Amino acid sequence: MTLLTPDQLEAQLRQIGAERYHNRHPFHRKLHDGKLDKAQVQAWALNRYYYQARIPAKDATLLARLPTAELRREWRRRIEDHDGTEPGTGGVARWLMLTDGLGLDRDYVESLEGLLPATRFSVDAYVNFVRDQSILAAIASSLTELFSPTIISERVSGMLRHYDFVSEKTLAYFTPRLTQAPRDSDFALAYVRENARTPEQQKEVLGALEFKCSVLWTMLDALDYAYVKGHIPPGAFVP
Ligand code: PQQ
């Protein structure tokens, strides 16, 4: 592998997103096009809760490894975005407003009892990746957020149009993400462009983004298999 310029590296990262980001997954297409019933949407929100709930732990793991106050200050804001600054605020609390709005019992959602095994494995793999890999790879693994504003806009407009059981209030989780995600991914992209200086480091960065796309993809494969194809594993949420 030859050394890429920062622009070439960014182009390859964007190419990975264009090919592998979870907006292309059939389950998301069905979710956004109104092809799922309420129970299937509940299963999506319940499983995705685990992703949301572990994101601040993922970011705290990385925060602890960052070498400078400047980097830690930047990363600390992500934890506040998700955990809030007081009870009832932040992204995780807003996700619970979505599961409430879909009629799921809050204690049941927070207990994690109904998760699909693959949801747990995928999300845990992401947290472990950020713990175990280089700081460069860990930061690069957040770069899926480059692509999330587009899918979030599609999701919110599609779901509001097609489902009478969701409202702007229940989908309020997504509104702040439209400004938080670009801010976060701009920082991560600038870091990666600046710090991936050898072919090996560039390969690591590209591999980290592919890995993260696989995390997101696997969660949707599992939802599709269980709740569209009908093979619900023992112990998982039964609508
Ligand atoms: N990704 C992260 C991360 O890797 O640190 C944090 C988030 C995402 C979020 O807080 C999100 O809400 C989010 N949402 C979507 C989505 O709705 O499709 C995707 C992603 C992503 O691409 O990882 C995140």
Boltz pocket constraint, residues with backbone or C-beta under 6 A from the ligand:
constraints:
  - pocket:
      binder: B
      contacts: [[A, 55], [A, 91], [A, 141], [A, 142], [A, 143], [A, 144], [A, 145], [A, 147], [A, 148], [A, 151], [A, 152], [A, 177], [A, 216]]
      max_distance: 6.0
